Amino acid sequence: MTTMDLEEDPILGRFFDTPEKKAKWILRLKIVYILWVIFLVSGILLFLLWNLFR
């Protein structure tokens, strides 16, 4: 079994072909991940508070 880099992928390779593009996408993914965590935690808190005070 061989592993393939993102640069060699036929579909995703065009987004990660240069180090600058790769750095931009990694930054975007980090921002999306942080936002996802914030929404997840706030959703759980809202759910708990809604059920606690109902």
PASEBA-1860 file (N, C-alpha, C; in nm, 3 decimals):
! residues 54
1> MTTMDLEE> 0.084/-0.117/0.000/0.000/0.000/0.000/0.089/0.124/0.000 ~ 0.063/0.213/-0.094/0.143/0.335/-0.101/0.056/0.453/-0.063 ~ 0.122/0.554/-0.010/0.050/0.676/0.025/0.070/0.780/-0.084 ~ -0.032/0.862/-0.106/-0.023/0.965/-0.209/-0.030/1.102/-0.142 ~ 0.057/1.190/-0.186/0.055/1.326/-0.134/-0.062/1.403/-0.195 ~ -0.099/1.511/-0.127/-0.207/1.596/-0.179/-0.170/1.657/-0.313 ~ -0.042/1.687/-0.331/0.002/1.748/-0.456/-0.015/1.655/-0.575 ~ -0.011/1.523/-0.551/-0.022/1.426/-0.658/-0.165/1.382/-0.686
9> DPILGRFF> -0.258/1.423/-0.603/-0.397/1.384/-0.621/-0.454/1.452/-0.745 ~ -0.527/1.378/-0.831/-0.578/1.440/-0.954/-0.685/1.546/-0.931 ~ -0.760/1.536/-0.824/-0.868/1.632/-0.799/-0.821/1.743/-0.705 ~ -0.762/1.706/-0.592/-0.721/1.804/-0.493/-0.584/1.865/-0.521 ~ -0.509/1.809/-0.611/-0.373/1.856/-0.638/-0.366/2.000/-0.683 ~ -0.464/2.046/-0.758/-0.459/2.185/-0.807/-0.476/2.286/-0.694 ~ -0.534/2.247/-0.582/-0.549/2.338/-0.467/-0.425/2.339/-0.378 ~ -0.341/2.238/-0.389/-0.225/2.223/-0.301/-0.094/2.213/-0.379
17> DTPEKKAK> -0.089/2.266/-0.502/0.030/2.247/-0.584/0.146/2.337/-0.545 ~ 0.123/2.449/-0.479/0.232/2.536/-0.434/0.227/2.547/-0.281 ~ 0.340/2.578/-0.219/0.339/2.593/-0.073/0.248/2.707/-0.026 ~ 0.235/2.812/-0.107/0.148/2.924/-0.069/0.002/2.881/-0.066 ~ -0.040/2.806/-0.167/-0.178/2.757/-0.171/-0.204/2.661/-0.056 ~ -0.106/2.576/-0.029/-0.121/2.480/0.080/-0.135/2.552/0.214 ~ -0.054/2.657/0.235/-0.061/2.733/0.360/-0.196/2.804/0.373 ~ -0.248/2.858/0.263/-0.378/2.926/0.267/-0.489/2.828/0.303
25> WILRLKIV> -0.486/2.709/0.243/-0.590/2.611/0.272/-0.580/2.557/0.413 ~ -0.459/2.541/0.464/-0.443/2.495/0.602/-0.497/2.600/0.698 ~ -0.471/2.728/0.670/-0.525/2.834/0.754/-0.677/2.835/0.749 ~ -0.734/2.821/0.630/-0.880/2.817/0.617/-0.940/2.699/0.693 ~ -0.875/2.584/0.685/-0.924/2.466/0.756/-0.917/2.484/0.908 ~ -0.812/2.552/0.954/-0.802/2.579/1.098/-0.914/2.671/1.144 ~ -0.945/2.774/1.065/-1.053/2.867/1.100/-1.186/2.794/1.102 ~ -1.211/2.711/1.001/-1.336/2.635/0.995/-1.346/2.539/1.114
33> YILWVIFL> -1.236/2.477/1.152/-1.236/2.385/1.265/-1.267/2.459/1.395 ~ -1.207/2.575/1.414/-1.233/2.654/1.535/-1.379/2.697/1.540 ~ -1.434/2.742/1.427/-1.575/2.780/1.423/-1.666/2.661/1.451 ~ -1.630/2.544/1.398/-1.710/2.424/1.422/-1.711/2.390/1.571 ~ -1.597/2.400/1.637/-1.590/2.371/1.780/-1.674/2.471/1.858 ~ -1.667/2.600/1.821/-1.745/2.702/1.890/-1.895/2.675/1.875 ~ -1.940/2.645/1.754/-2.081/2.615/1.733/-2.125/2.488/1.804 ~ -2.038/2.388/1.807/-2.071/2.264/1.876/-2.089/2.287/2.025
41> VSGILLFL> -1.995/2.356/2.086/-2.001/2.382/2.230/-2.121/2.470/2.263 ~ -2.144/2.575/2.183/-2.258/2.662/2.211/-2.389/2.588/2.190 ~ -2.396/2.499/2.093/-2.517/2.421/2.072/-2.545/2.326/2.187 ~ -2.441/2.263/2.239/-2.459/2.174/2.353/-2.502/2.254/2.475 ~ -2.439/2.370/2.498/-2.477/2.454/2.612/-2.621/2.502/2.600 ~ -2.661/2.546/2.480/-2.799/2.590/2.461/-2.897/2.476/2.484 ~ -2.863/2.357/2.438/-2.948/2.241/2.458/-2.964/2.210/2.607 ~ -2.852/2.213/2.680/-2.857/2.184/2.823/-2.935/2.292/2.899
49> LWNLFR> -2.911/2.417/2.867/-2.982/2.525/2.934/-3.131/2.523/2.902 ~ -3.164/2.491/2.778/-3.305/2.483/2.738/-3.379/2.375/2.817 ~ -3.315/2.260/2.832/-3.377/2.150/2.905/-3.372/2.171/3.056 ~ -3.277/2.246/3.105/-3.265/2.270/3.248/-3.371/2.368/3.298 ~ -3.400/2.471/3.221/-3.492/2.575/3.264/-3.633/2.563/3.204 ~ -3.661/2.454/3.139/-3.794/2.435/3.080/-3.889/2.380/3.180
END
